Amino acid sequence: MDISKSALILIDLQKGVTAVDLKPHKAEQIIANTNNLIKNFRKENGFIAFVRTAFIDNIDILPADKNLRSLSDLKESFDQIDNRLDFKQNDYLVTKRGFSAFFGTDLDLELRRHNVENLVFAGVSTHIGIDTAARDGYQLNYKIYFVEDAISAPKEKQHEFVINEIFPLYGEVLKTENLI
């Protein structure tokens, strides 16, 4: 894979999400692996996009989404990128209001402006934010990669099912060391 034609898509690695107990990979492991990916992408001139879920006043949360409403009410810093990550001011920051990083955002436009062909996903949650964004990316004709040890979910079975049964249908699952 040519990293200069690739984007590292980091889903919901924000304080309100990384504070949750994650399985099978804890937040510390995801953050360490993600920082290794970021370092590699910077070195190889890859595109880096941090995707966060944020709301203006909680009125813009989908009415059926009680989980996001309860999470966003937890604390004021819910939507801030976890400060353990190597986030830089010139990294692209996407704010989404639902599950997909593509729906209602200009992510696809920015990826095309940067001649991106490959999407490399890391973050939380395997079965929601990553799965939804990756499916949309696949439909938009990007080649999809999932970094399994930089992805997690609240429950191990949510992670394992999607990693083993769903992701291989439209992308390649690999480990951080294999990508680097």
C-alpha positions, 0 to 999 in steps of 0.5 A: 500500500502506498501511504502517500495515497492513503488516509488514516481514519481515526474514529471517535478517539475522544475523551468521552469514548476512550474513558469507556471500558473497551474490549478486547483492546483497552484504550491505552493499547489502542492509543499506543498503536494509533500513535505508531500509525500516526507516526508512520503516516506522517513520515510517509506523507499520508493523510490523517483524519480524526473523526469525532462525534459532537453535538451543538446542543444535543438537539442535533442528536438523532431522536432514536439515539439514546446511547449518544445522548447519554454519552454526550451528557457525561461531561463537557470534554466528551468530544475533545480528542484524547490528549494522549494522541499525537493530534496536530493542528493541521490534521483534518478534524471531522465532526459527525453527528451520527454513526458514519464519518461520511454522512453529513460531512465533507470527508469524501471531498477532502479525501478526493482532493488529497488523491486518497485511494486507501482508507486505514481505520482505527478507533472505536467502536468496531461494530458501529462507527468504524463499520458504518464509515468503512461500509460508506468508504467501500461504497465510494470505491476506496480500498479498505484496511482495518487495523485490528489491534487499534480497534475496539468496542465496549463488548468483546463479542461486538468486536470479534464478530465484526472483525471475523465475519463482516470486515473481510467482506469489504476490506483487509484486516491486519495488525499495526506491525503488519501495516508499518 
